[in-house]
Amino acid sequence: MRVVVTRPQREAQDWVQALQQAGHEPWALPLIAIAPAPDPAALRQAWQELDRYLGVMFVSANAVEGFHAVRPAGDRTPCEAWATGPGTVRALRQAGVPTQQIVAPPEDAPQFDSEALWSLVAQRIRPGVRVLVVRGADAAGHSSEGAGRDWFARQVRAAGGAVDFLASYQRQAPVLDAAQRQRALGAAGDGSVWLFSSSEAVHNLQASLPGVDWGRARAVATHARIAQAARAAGFAEVRETRPALADVQASIESFQ
């Protein structure tokens, strides 16, 4: 199967390699560009204040990498590290966070999202507890919560806890070159399967190729909210799947 991998560049290459090994023909079209944090000083300050928090929720592997890029020499996170999915868990381990400090849905969980993480920590949230959410900022440098993180923050606050937000990287719209645009236009109707792991990637695709008819295009989305965005963009066939490689591969192959 021809597969268009739309994740940011670093993750896209990992998925391209894995899908190639599985016998597919993937190519990377990163639809979110990753830039450094808009306020590095705030990141450094956060490292000095981590003992204030019960846990730090990382929204993605990029959030982990951006946060740990400014870690003081020899320091370790003194609180728990919370993650919603296996990719973020891998990034935490690679950053040196001990496994016993990581809280995340198990690898065989039916879903990987804020709701699944909340089920693991909800009983520990009470008045006086603080949670830090590490995420990305938009192109203007404004920290953006996203539907899942906004929902998670509301649950913490409703239980009496407090939430702080911190941007450890910046998300930007991609600038597609002529070759990428031409290939993307072809993939709109040649039977390729688009792999989306972010609603923002869907929106950036629409902005990069305005007016394109996606009525013959097919997509795999790793969450219901992302699938909804793909359908709203006009994708004819959209399959939802867990973000684990085996599940994504099975969903891609279900189009055959």
N, C-alpha and C positions, 0 to 999 in steps of 0.2 A: 504494500500500500504506500502511496505517496502521502507524506504527512508534513504539514507545515507547523513547526514548533514556534510558538509565539512568546515564550518566556523571555525574560531579560537574558543578555548575552551569556553570562556565566552558567546559569541553569540550562539555557537552551542547548549549549554544547554537550552537557552531560546527558540530556534527553536524546539528542541526535545520536550520540554514541550508543546508548542503550537500545534505541529503536533499530539502529543499523545491525547490531548484534542479533536482534530478534528477526532479522530478515526483511525489514521495511526500507523504504527510500525516503528518509526524513531530510528536511533542510530547515535551517534556522532563519526565522524572520522575527527578530526581537521587536516587539511592539511596545515595550517600555524600556527606556534608557535609564540607567542608574548612575547618579552623580553623588559626590561626597555630601555629607551632612551640611545643612545651611548654617549651623551654629556649633562648631566643634567645641567651643568653650562650655556650652551647656552639657555636652557629652562628658567632658572631663569633670565637671562639677557633679554630675550624676554618680560617677564612680565614687566620689567622696561621701555620698549620702545613701548608699545602697542599704545600709543597716536600718534605714527607716521603713523598708518595705518587707511585706510578707513574701512577695514574689514579683518577678519581672516577666511580663508577658511579651514575647517576641512574635511579631506578626508574620515573619518570613525569615528565610536564610539571609537575605540581604540586611535585614534588621540586626541579626546576630553579628554579621561581619562588620557592619558599620559601627556598632556599639563596642565591639572588642578591639577595633582598630586603634582606639585611644586608651585601652586598658593600661593602667600604670604597671610598670615592671614588677612581676612577682605577685600581683594582686589576683585574687579569686573572688567570684561573686559570693558575697556572704549570705545571700538569700536564695530562694528557689528560682529556677528558670522555667517558665511556662511556655509551652508550644502547642500549636493546634495540629501540626502534621509532621510526618516523618522527615521531610526535607529540612525543616527547621531543627528537628532533633539531631539530625546528622551534623548540621552546622554548629550546634551547641557542643557536641562531642569533639568536633574538629577544633573548636575554640578552646578546648581544655576544661569544659564544665563537667564535673563528675556526674556519672549516670544517676547516682542517688539524689542529686539535686534537681534533676529534670522531671517535670510533671507534664505529661502529654497523654493523649488517647493511645491505647495499645495499637500495635501494627495491624491487628485484625479487627479494629473498631469499624463499625458500619459507616461512620462519617468522621471527617477531620475538619472541624470548624470551631468557632467560638462556643457554640452550644455544647459540643462534646467536651471541651476543656472545662467549661463552667460546671458540668456535672461532677468533675473531679475535685473542684476547689470550693464549691458553694458553701459547704457546711463550715468552712473555716473563716468565712468572711463575717465580720462582726464590727460594731462601732469601734473606731480607733485603728483599724487595720488599713494599711495603705498598699496600693498596687501601682506599679509603674508599667505603662504600656509603651514599648519601643516599636516605632513604625517608621514610615516614610513621610516625606513632605512633598507637596506638589511642586510644579515648576516655578511657582512664585515664592517658594520657601515656606508656605503655610502648611502646618501639620494637618493631615486629613485623616479622619478616623476610619471611614469605610463602614459599610453596613454591619459587618460582623463585630468589629471592634467597638462600634458605638453601642451595639446591643450588649456586649460584655460589660462595658463601662456602666451602662444603666443597671445591670444586675448587681454589680458591686456596690453602687451608690444606694440602690434600693435596700440592700442588706445592711446599710449603715457604714460601709467602707468608703474610702476616698481613692480617687484615681488621678494620677499624673500622667501626662503624655510627653514623649520625647522623640524627636526625629533624628534617626541615626543615618539616614541617607535621603536622597532626593530623587523623586521619580519625574522623568521628563518624557514628552512625546518624542518618538523617533523621527529621524529625517531619512526617508527612504530614497535611495539612489535610483537611477533609471532602470538598472537591471533588476533590483528588488521589486520595483513597481510593476515591471513587465511580467515577472514571474508570479507575483501575487495576483495579477489580473487573470493570468492563465489558470491559477489554482482556484479561481472563483467558479470554474465550470468544467474542470478536466477530471473530476473524480477524486481529487485530493481531499484529505481529511485535515481540517484545522484543529489544532490542539490548543484550547484556551484554559488558562489557570487564573485568569483575572478578568473581571468585567471591564476594567480600564483598558486592557489590551483590545477588547472588542471595540470600545469607543475610539481608541487611537487608530484602529484600522479604518473605521468609517471616516475619521477626519483626514487620514492620509490619502484615501481613495474615495473622495466624495462622488456620489451619484452612481456608484457601482451597484449593479443588481446581483445580490447574493442568493437569488432564488433557486439556483442549482447547486449551491455550495453545501458541504457537509461539515459538521463539527462535533468534537468531543469536548465536554466541559466538566471540570472537576468539582463543581458545586452547582446546586440548583439556581443560585442567584446569577452565576455566570451563564448557565444555560438560558436563563430568561433573557439576558442581555443579547446573546447570540440570536435567539429567536426574534427579538425586537429589531435586530439589525437586518433581518430578512433571511437568515440561513434556513434552508429548506428542511434539512434533517439535523437534529441536534440530539446527541446521546449524553446522558449524565453518567459519571463514574467516580469512584473513589480515586484519589490522586496517586495511589501506589502503582508502580510500573506494571505489574501483572494485570491489574484492573484496567488501566489505560490501554494496554496492548489488546486485551480482550474486547474492549469497547471499539477500538479502531477496527479490529478484524471482524466485528459483527456487521460492518457495512458490506463485506464481501458477498 
